[in-house]
Amino acid sequence: MEETGPVGEAAGEAPGEAPLDLVGVGVGPFNLSLAALAHGVPGLRTAFYEQRAEFRWHPGLMVEGTTLQVPFLADLVTLADPSSPWSFLRYLREEGRLFPFYFSERFHIERAEYDAYCRWVSERLPGLFFGHQVDAVRWNPERALFEVDFTQVDAAGEAEALGRSYARNLVLGIGTAPRVPEPLRPLAEAPTVPVVHSAEYLEHRDRLLAAGHVTVIGSGQSGAEVFLDLLRRRPAGREGLHWLTRSPAFAPMEYSKLGLEHFTPDYTRYFHGLPEQVRDRLVPEQWQLHKAVDAGTLAAVHDELYRRTVGGGWPDAVLTPGVSVRTAGRLGTTRLELHLVHEDQGERSRLTTDAVVLATGYEERSASGMLAALDPYVRRDSAERPRVDEAHRLVLDPSVTGSVFVQNAARHALGVGEPDLGLAAHRSAVIVNALAGEEVLPLPRRSAFTSFGLRGAPVGAGLRECAP
């Protein structure tokens, strides 16, 4: 197998030559945002590696007509640098669609359009290397650099060549993986059993529509969209659908203007400064900020159910909140049985179904294998999670002079805004400024009308700190 260094424009040098300022692992929206903002900084040399052959963003959830839950201004760059050539509006102009977009009066664009915009950036931005799988990362104390070993792979994932890069800093943007609840994991891993995660919904939609009865588990946005899509495509009176969730209600997302200020840099700083035990308590309490459903989607579900009552009768669709799946198994060769418990009533029941869609969210993708050599340097909190500072850096042993930044991997330290696309450009700007050693991308000193704590309240608020 041939051994190579990075290849292509702005790729960096082979071993022995000048190191890169930053190597990124993964090219999803967050690292793509960082690469776009870093591209405009003179002298900043970067390379981003992605094992997939091309950029793809949640392809299994590109249900027709579904939109982002953030405005189009929350693109890769605009909230940090509106003059960037990688903005959504620039994309529209280059595609000859700026006036049609203007007249469409859309504040929230469709997911498919966001994906197309990101692919447009990924195909033009230098320094991105698709088909490059990062295998291991080490700190070289003699050279005071990170060593990044990677494998170039073909479209089928077969290894073609080995390579190594050297970098002063790293950023991890490896994304999240679908979360499968333990009781359903054996069924989801069996190829002949129709238990699929919503991340693969479109791939299996025809199979699900052919099933006599389908159960959707999970009441977040994905669960609502899957349930609505199945409901619209199944015949009236023979819907054969059951939507259940552990959450106490099919609740709307908190979308008031002041409520949305939880997704500002101000709140991120406030949250980071709280004691660890307070942060751990807050995140699950704030579920309606990040795990609930857009009110318009809930209204569309109700409208579709109501439409099917016209002329008498009720649709064959059941919606049950407050329910957990205790165990699950096959029933014969073609059916599944879910053993349920209602949290409030304490009652148990069994549900027989032909297929299950798990809209059970995502969890941080493990990088333990890739980062095994760095593990001794990582400082951890009382729950053995990596400690992360305000600049989105892992807290490392002082002997490591380089920085390891993380993207969407520190909700425990930085709050509910961590996975939100609306904070992507700001976080990228924070990282770029840290790399540059100066504020090359000016950041707002204040971003919310809400003062989230007493300490550091704005001048004029009439507050005075008391002695503890």
Backbone torsions as a table, in degrees:
resi	resn	phi	psi	omega
1	MET	NA	130.5	-177.5
2	GLU	-68.5	146.3	175.7
3	GLU	-110.2	130.3	-174.9
4	THR	-134.0	164.6	164.8
5	GLY	-97.2	-179.3	176.7
6	PRO	-58.6	144.3	179.7
7	VAL	-123.4	155.6	176.2
8	GLY	104.2	173.0	-177.3
9	GLU	-61.8	137.0	177.2
10	ALA	55.9	31.9	-172.7
11	ALA	-83.3	-17.4	-174.7
12	GLY	94.7	176.6	-171.8
13	GLU	-106.6	164.2	173.9
14	ALA	-73.1	166.3	-179.5
15	PRO	-51.1	140.3	179.5
16	GLY	98.8	-20.0	178.5
17	GLU	-96.1	-178.7	-175.6
18	ALA	-59.8	136.7	-177.8
19	PRO	-76.8	164.0	173.5
20	LEU	-79.4	155.6	174.1
21	ASP	-76.7	-30.7	-176.8
22	LEU	-152.5	133.1	167.4
23	VAL	-114.2	128.8	177.3
24	GLY	-103.9	138.2	177.1
25	VAL	-107.6	114.0	-177.5
26	GLY	97.9	140.5	175.5
27	VAL	-129.5	80.2	167.6
28	GLY	-104.1	-169.0	-178.8
29	PRO	-56.5	-36.5	-175.4
30	PHE	-71.1	-48.1	177.2
31	ASN	-71.2	-28.1	174.5
32	LEU	-65.4	-39.0	175.1
33	SER	-61.1	-46.1	-179.8
34	LEU	-63.2	-43.2	179.3
35	ALA	-62.6	-39.0	-179.1
36	ALA	-67.1	-43.1	-179.9
37	LEU	-73.1	-34.9	178.8
38	ALA	-69.4	-27.9	-177.5
39	HIS	-60.2	-27.8	-178.1
40	GLY	-88.8	3.8	-177.0
41	VAL	-97.6	115.8	-178.5
42	PRO	-58.2	134.2	174.6
43	GLY	81.5	-5.3	-179.6
44	LEU	-89.4	117.3	-173.1
45	ARG	-108.3	121.7	-173.9
46	THR	-134.2	159.5	170.1
47	ALA	-146.9	137.1	-179.8
48	PHE	-122.9	127.7	-176.1
49	TYR	-110.1	135.5	179.5
50	GLU	-137.0	130.0	-176.5
51	GLN	-73.9	-24.9	177.6
52	ARG	-70.8	160.1	-176.7
53	ALA	-76.6	-19.4	-177.9
54	GLU	-160.2	166.3	177.9
55	PHE	-70.3	133.1	173.3
56	ARG	-145.9	135.9	-176.6
57	TRP	-123.7	108.5	177.5
58	HIS	44.0	56.4	-177.1
59	PRO	-60.3	-28.5	-178.6
60	GLY	-74.4	-8.3	-178.8
61	LEU	-116.1	18.8	177.8
62	MET	-81.9	54.9	178.1
63	VAL	-66.3	136.8	-175.2
64	GLU	-53.4	127.6	175.3
65	GLY	87.4	-7.2	-179.8
66	THR	-73.1	143.9	-175.1
67	THR	-119.2	162.8	171.9
68	LEU	-66.6	154.4	176.4
69	GLN	-93.1	3.9	174.9
70	VAL	-120.7	152.0	179.2
71	PRO	-65.4	162.5	-177.6
72	PHE	-63.1	-21.0	177.1
73	LEU	-64.8	-19.0	176.7
74	ALA	-84.9	51.4	176.6
75	ASP	-83.5	-158.7	-174.7
76	LEU	-73.2	-23.2	-168.3
77	VAL	-137.8	-26.8	-163.7
78	THR	-58.6	-43.0	-176.4
79	LEU	-70.9	-6.1	173.0
80	ALA	-112.5	-34.6	-178.0
81	ASP	-149.5	88.0	-178.7
82	PRO	-61.8	-17.8	-179.3
83	SER	-88.8	1.5	-176.5
84	SER	-63.5	142.4	176.0
85	PRO	-73.3	-1.0	-176.7
86	TRP	-108.5	23.1	-178.9
87	SER	-79.0	162.8	177.4
88	PHE	-64.1	-39.7	179.4
89	LEU	-65.7	-36.9	175.8
90	ARG	-63.7	-40.6	176.1
91	TYR	-57.5	-46.7	179.4
92	LEU	-61.1	-42.1	179.9
93	ARG	-63.8	-44.3	179.6
94	GLU	-63.7	-30.0	180.0
95	GLU	-88.0	-1.1	-179.9
96	GLY	71.7	29.5	-174.3
97	ARG	-122.8	14.9	-174.9
98	LEU	-65.7	-44.9	180.0
99	PHE	-69.5	-42.0	174.7
100	PRO	-57.9	-38.5	177.9
101	PHE	-65.9	-41.2	178.9
102	TYR	-58.1	-45.3	-178.2
103	PHE	-77.4	-19.6	178.8
104	SER	-73.5	-19.2	177.6
105	GLU	53.6	48.5	-179.5
106	ARG	-101.2	123.3	174.8
107	PHE	-93.0	-32.9	177.0
108	HIS	-112.3	116.4	-176.8
109	ILE	-87.7	163.4	178.5
110	GLU	-71.8	151.2	179.4
111	ARG	-59.0	-39.3	-179.2
112	ALA	-61.4	-34.6	179.1
113	GLU	-73.4	-36.9	176.2
114	TYR	-62.7	-42.8	177.7
115	ASP	-61.4	-42.9	179.1
116	ALA	-63.3	-39.9	177.5
117	TYR	-62.3	-46.9	179.9
118	CYS	-62.9	-38.8	178.3
119	ARG	-66.5	-35.9	175.9
120	TRP	-59.6	-44.7	177.8
121	VAL	-65.3	-46.0	-174.6
122	SER	-65.0	-26.6	-179.5
123	GLU	-83.3	-11.7	-176.2
124	ARG	-117.3	-22.9	-175.7
125	LEU	-77.9	124.3	178.4
126	PRO	-71.9	160.8	175.8
127	GLY	87.3	7.8	176.2
128	LEU	-105.1	131.8	-176.7
129	PHE	-125.2	98.4	176.3
130	PHE	-82.2	157.8	-174.8
131	GLY	70.9	26.6	177.5
132	HIS	-124.1	111.5	-178.4
133	GLN	-98.5	118.4	177.8
134	VAL	-77.9	125.4	-175.6
135	ASP	-99.3	-37.8	-175.8
136	ALA	-157.6	150.8	177.3
137	VAL	-131.3	134.2	179.9
138	ARG	-134.8	153.7	170.8
139	TRP	-97.6	124.7	178.5
140	ASN	-100.6	101.4	-174.8
141	PRO	-68.0	-28.0	179.5
142	GLU	-66.4	-41.1	-179.4
143	ARG	-95.8	-6.8	-176.7
144	ALA	54.2	47.0	-178.9
145	LEU	-140.4	157.3	169.7
146	PHE	-87.3	137.1	171.4
147	GLU	-101.1	128.7	-177.9
148	VAL	-120.0	110.6	177.4
149	ASP	-92.7	134.1	-179.3
150	PHE	-139.7	162.9	175.9
151	THR	-122.8	127.3	171.8
152	GLN	-79.3	131.0	-177.7
153	VAL	-123.0	152.1	177.2
154	ASP	-85.5	-175.1	-175.7
155	ALA	-61.4	-26.3	179.9
156	ALA	-89.2	0.9	179.8
157	GLY	85.5	9.4	179.4
158	GLU	-83.9	140.1	-177.1
159	ALA	-68.0	137.3	178.0
160	GLU	-117.0	-37.3	-177.8
161	ALA	-159.9	156.1	176.5
162	LEU	-105.6	151.3	179.1
163	GLY	-151.8	167.9	177.3
164	ARG	-144.9	138.3	173.2
165	SER	-120.6	156.1	174.7
166	TYR	-118.5	137.1	-176.5
167	ALA	-145.6	148.0	175.6
168	ARG	-75.0	-29.0	-176.4
169	ASN	-143.5	158.2	177.5
170	LEU	-125.6	156.4	167.6
171	VAL	-137.0	129.9	-179.5
172	LEU	-100.5	118.8	176.6
173	GLY	-134.9	56.1	-172.4
174	ILE	-86.1	0.9	173.8
175	GLY	76.8	-165.6	-177.9
176	THR	-119.8	164.4	178.9
177	ALA	-118.9	147.3	177.8
178	PRO	-56.1	134.9	179.6
179	ARG	-93.9	124.0	178.9
180	VAL	-113.5	118.8	179.4
181	PRO	-58.2	144.7	-175.4
182	GLU	-53.3	-44.1	-178.0
183	PRO	-61.2	-23.4	-176.4
184	LEU	-104.9	-1.3	-175.2
185	ARG	-61.6	-45.7	179.2
186	PRO	-59.4	-37.6	179.7
187	LEU	-71.3	-39.2	-179.7
188	ALA	-66.4	-29.9	-178.6
189	GLU	-84.1	-8.8	179.1
190	ALA	-89.7	117.8	-173.3
191	PRO	-64.3	-23.0	-176.2
192	THR	-89.8	-6.7	-177.3
193	VAL	-102.0	127.5	-175.6
194	PRO	-77.2	68.9	172.9
195	VAL	-121.0	108.1	-173.3
196	VAL	-126.2	149.6	174.0
197	HIS	-81.4	150.7	-179.8
198	SER	-60.2	-23.0	177.4
199	ALA	-60.9	-21.0	179.5
200	GLU	-114.2	23.5	-172.3
201	TYR	-59.7	-51.2	-174.9
202	LEU	-62.3	-34.8	178.7
203	GLU	-61.5	-30.4	-175.5
204	HIS	-111.0	7.9	-172.2
205	ARG	-60.2	-43.4	-178.8
206	ASP	-61.7	-40.1	178.8
207	ARG	-65.0	-39.2	179.2
208	LEU	-68.7	-38.7	178.8
209	LEU	-66.9	-26.5	179.1
210	ALA	-81.4	-14.4	-179.4
211	ALA	-73.5	147.4	-179.2
212	GLY	-69.0	-37.8	-178.9
213	HIS	-142.1	134.3	-178.2
214	VAL	-126.0	135.7	176.0
215	THR	-112.3	128.6	176.0
216	VAL	-106.2	126.1	-178.9
217	ILE	-112.4	122.1	179.1
218	GLY	119.0	131.9	-172.7
219	SER	-114.1	24.7	172.9
220	GLY	-81.2	-170.0	-177.9
221	GLN	-60.0	-41.9	-179.4
222	SER	-63.0	-43.6	178.7
223	GLY	-60.5	-42.6	179.5
224	ALA	-64.6	-42.0	-178.8
225	GLU	-67.7	-39.5	177.9
226	VAL	-65.9	-47.0	179.6
227	PHE	-59.5	-44.4	-179.1
228	LEU	-64.4	-42.1	-179.2
229	ASP	-65.0	-43.3	177.3
230	LEU	-64.3	-42.0	-179.2
231	LEU	-60.1	-44.7	-178.1
232	ARG	-67.0	-25.3	-174.0
233	ARG	-98.9	-3.8	-179.0
234	ARG	-105.0	148.9	-173.0
235	PRO	-67.2	144.7	178.9
236	ALA	-60.2	134.2	-179.6
237	GLY	86.4	-15.0	179.3
238	ARG	-131.2	42.1	-177.6
239	GLU	-67.1	-42.8	178.0
240	GLY	56.6	51.7	-176.3
241	LEU	-127.0	143.1	172.7
242	HIS	-136.1	126.2	179.6
243	TRP	-116.3	118.2	-179.5
244	LEU	-132.0	157.2	-177.0
245	THR	-154.2	153.1	173.0
246	ARG	-73.3	-26.6	-178.0
247	SER	-59.7	151.4	-176.4
248	PRO	-70.3	-12.1	-178.4
249	ALA	-161.3	158.8	167.9
250	PHE	-83.4	86.4	-165.3
251	ALA	-102.1	150.7	177.8
252	PRO	-77.4	149.1	174.5
253	MET	-62.8	141.8	172.6
254	GLU	-68.5	110.4	-173.8
255	TYR	-129.7	19.5	174.8
256	SER	-72.1	157.0	-175.3
257	LYS	-62.1	-41.5	178.2
258	LEU	-73.8	-33.1	176.2
259	GLY	-62.2	-36.6	-179.6
260	LEU	-68.3	-13.4	178.6
261	GLU	-68.7	-5.9	170.4
262	HIS	-69.7	-11.5	179.3
263	PHE	-108.2	37.1	176.9
264	THR	-113.1	159.3	173.7
265	PRO	-58.0	-32.1	178.5
266	ASP	-58.5	-46.0	-178.3
267	TYR	-70.0	-37.1	178.2
268	THR	-58.1	-44.8	178.9
269	ARG	-63.8	-42.5	179.0
270	TYR	-61.0	-47.6	-177.8
271	PHE	-62.3	-43.4	-178.5
272	HIS	-61.2	-30.6	-178.6
273	GLY	-82.3	-3.5	179.9
274	LEU	-79.3	156.1	174.2
275	PRO	-60.8	150.2	-176.6
276	GLU	-54.7	-43.7	-177.1
277	GLN	-67.1	-29.8	176.8
278	VAL	-71.5	-43.2	177.7
279	ARG	-59.8	-42.7	-179.1
280	ASP	-65.1	-31.0	176.8
281	ARG	-75.2	-37.2	-173.8
282	LEU	-69.5	-42.6	-172.4
283	VAL	-56.0	-50.9	178.5
284	PRO	-67.3	-29.2	177.7
285	GLU	-67.5	-23.0	-175.3
286	GLN	-95.8	29.1	-173.4
287	TRP	-60.7	-29.3	179.9
288	GLN	-74.3	-8.2	174.5
289	LEU	-82.3	-23.0	-173.2
290	HIS	-142.8	-6.7	-178.4
291	LYS	-120.4	0.6	-177.6
292	ALA	-92.1	-164.9	-170.6
293	VAL	-121.5	141.7	173.1
294	ASP	-54.7	133.6	-175.8
295	ALA	-60.1	-33.4	178.6
296	GLY	-65.4	-36.4	178.0
297	THR	-68.2	-42.3	176.4
298	LEU	-61.6	-39.6	178.2
299	ALA	-64.2	-39.1	179.2
300	ALA	-65.7	-37.2	176.0
301	VAL	-62.7	-47.6	-179.5
302	HIS	-63.8	-41.9	179.4
303	ASP	-59.9	-42.5	-178.7
304	GLU	-68.0	-40.2	176.4
305	LEU	-64.0	-43.0	-179.2
306	TYR	-64.8	-41.6	-179.7
307	ARG	-56.9	-32.5	-177.7
308	ARG	-80.5	-3.8	174.0
309	THR	-91.5	-12.3	-179.2
310	VAL	-62.5	126.6	-176.5
311	GLY	96.5	1.5	178.0
312	GLY	99.5	152.7	178.3
313	GLY	89.7	168.1	-179.7
314	TRP	-122.7	147.7	177.0
315	PRO	-65.8	151.3	177.7
316	ASP	-81.9	66.6	-179.0
317	ALA	-141.2	130.6	-177.5
318	VAL	-119.9	134.3	178.1
319	LEU	-120.2	118.7	-175.6
320	THR	-131.6	110.4	173.4
321	PRO	-87.5	172.2	175.3
322	GLY	70.4	25.6	-174.6
323	VAL	-122.3	135.5	175.8
324	SER	-115.7	151.7	175.3
325	VAL	-93.4	114.8	179.5
326	ARG	-78.6	-52.4	178.9
327	THR	-144.5	167.3	178.7
328	ALA	-152.8	152.4	179.2
329	GLY	-165.9	175.1	178.1
330	ARG	-76.7	150.9	172.6
331	LEU	-124.6	97.7	-171.8
332	GLY	74.6	-147.0	-176.4
333	THR	-102.9	-15.6	-172.6
334	THR	-123.9	-7.5	-174.6
335	ARG	-121.4	165.9	179.6
336	LEU	-124.1	149.9	176.4
337	GLU	-125.3	124.5	177.7
338	LEU	-105.9	129.4	176.5
339	HIS	-97.1	116.4	-170.6
340	LEU	-110.4	154.7	171.4
341	VAL	-135.3	133.2	176.8
342	HIS	-89.2	121.3	-171.4
343	GLU	-62.0	-43.9	-176.2
344	ASP	-76.7	-43.8	-177.9
345	GLN	-78.2	-25.1	-174.7
346	GLY	72.4	15.2	-178.1
347	GLU	-94.3	152.7	-179.8
348	ARG	-117.0	151.3	-179.6
349	SER	-153.9	171.2	176.9
350	ARG	-124.1	139.3	178.9
351	LEU	-122.0	124.7	176.7
352	THR	-98.8	131.6	-176.1
353	THR	-147.5	165.4	-179.3
354	ASP	-100.8	-18.1	-178.7
355	ALA	-159.7	153.8	179.9
356	VAL	-132.5	134.1	170.9
357	VAL	-109.9	122.8	-179.0
358	LEU	-94.7	99.1	174.0
359	ALA	-96.7	58.8	-169.3
360	THR	-103.9	18.5	171.9
361	GLY	80.8	-163.7	-173.2
362	TYR	-134.3	160.3	176.0
363	GLU	-133.1	156.8	-178.4
364	GLU	-58.4	131.2	-179.5
365	ARG	-71.7	133.7	-177.5
366	SER	-70.9	134.1	174.5
367	ALA	-116.5	19.0	-173.1
368	SER	-61.2	-39.0	179.7
369	GLY	-66.7	-48.1	-179.2
370	MET	-62.9	-36.8	-173.7
371	LEU	-103.2	15.3	-175.6
372	ALA	-54.1	-38.6	-177.7
373	ALA	-70.7	-20.1	179.4
374	LEU	-91.2	-13.7	-172.9
375	ASP	-54.0	-41.1	179.9
376	PRO	-61.8	-21.0	-178.0
377	TYR	-89.5	-13.9	-172.6
378	VAL	-82.6	128.6	176.6
379	ARG	-89.5	138.6	-172.3
380	ARG	-123.7	159.3	177.5
381	ASP	-88.5	-171.1	-174.9
382	SER	-67.6	-19.2	177.3
383	ALA	-98.4	14.6	178.1
384	GLU	65.9	23.1	173.3
385	ARG	-91.4	148.1	178.7
386	PRO	-60.9	136.6	173.3
387	ARG	-78.6	140.2	-176.0
388	VAL	-131.3	133.8	-179.1
389	ASP	-89.0	-178.4	-175.8
390	GLU	-66.0	-22.3	179.3
391	ALA	-91.0	15.3	176.1
392	HIS	68.1	29.1	177.5
393	ARG	-103.4	141.3	168.8
394	LEU	-63.7	139.8	174.6
395	VAL	-82.3	115.5	-174.4
396	LEU	-114.0	166.6	173.6
397	ASP	-58.7	139.8	-177.7
398	PRO	-57.8	-18.7	178.8
399	SER	-68.3	-19.2	176.8
400	VAL	-91.6	110.2	-176.5
401	THR	-87.0	-13.9	174.9
402	GLY	-85.3	167.4	-179.6
403	SER	-111.8	145.0	171.8
404	VAL	-117.7	108.0	178.4
405	PHE	-89.3	153.1	178.8
406	VAL	-128.3	143.3	178.2
407	GLN	-118.2	126.1	177.3
408	ASN	54.3	46.2	179.7
409	ALA	-143.2	22.1	-174.7
410	ALA	-146.5	43.8	177.8
411	ARG	-60.9	-32.6	-179.9
412	HIS	-64.4	-23.9	-177.5
413	ALA	-106.8	-26.1	-171.6
414	LEU	-122.9	-3.7	169.4
415	GLY	95.8	-175.2	-171.2
416	VAL	-67.6	-17.3	179.1
417	GLY	-78.1	-6.9	-174.9
418	GLU	-55.7	-45.1	179.6
419	PRO	-90.0	4.2	-173.0
420	ASP	-79.8	130.5	179.6
421	LEU	-62.4	-26.2	-178.3
422	GLY	-65.3	-20.4	178.7
423	LEU	-101.5	3.0	-175.2
424	ALA	-61.1	-50.4	-175.7
425	ALA	-65.3	-40.1	179.6
426	HIS	-64.0	-45.8	179.0
427	ARG	-61.4	-41.4	177.9
428	SER	-61.0	-40.2	179.4
429	ALA	-65.4	-38.8	176.4
430	VAL	-59.0	-44.2	-178.8
431	ILE	-67.8	-43.4	178.5
432	VAL	-59.6	-44.1	179.2
433	ASN	-63.2	-38.7	177.9
434	ALA	-64.7	-39.4	178.5
435	LEU	-66.9	-40.6	-177.4
436	ALA	-75.9	-20.4	-177.5
437	GLY	76.4	11.2	177.2
438	GLU	-158.5	167.0	-177.4
439	GLU	-85.2	79.3	178.2
440	VAL	-75.9	-22.0	174.7
441	LEU	-118.4	102.0	-177.1
442	PRO	-59.0	135.2	-179.2
443	LEU	-115.6	148.8	-178.9
444	PRO	-67.7	140.4	176.6
445	ARG	-77.2	-22.0	179.2
446	ARG	-145.7	138.9	-175.9
447	SER	-132.8	0.0	-177.9
448	ALA	-140.0	147.5	172.8
449	PHE	-74.9	-27.5	-179.8
450	THR	-74.1	134.1	168.5
451	SER	-97.3	109.8	-169.4
452	PHE	-77.8	-13.0	177.4
453	GLY	-146.8	170.7	179.0
454	LEU	-77.3	-36.2	-179.7
455	ARG	-72.3	131.3	177.3
456	GLY	78.4	20.8	177.8
457	ALA	-63.3	149.7	-177.4
458	PRO	-59.4	150.1	175.8
459	VAL	-59.8	137.1	-179.5
460	GLY	98.1	-5.6	-178.6
461	ALA	-77.7	-10.3	177.6
462	GLY	78.2	14.3	-178.2
463	LEU	-94.9	144.8	174.9
464	ARG	-131.6	131.7	179.7
465	GLU	-72.3	138.6	177.1
466	CYS	-98.1	154.0	175.7
467	ALA	-65.4	139.2	179.6
468	PRO	-65.8	NA	NA
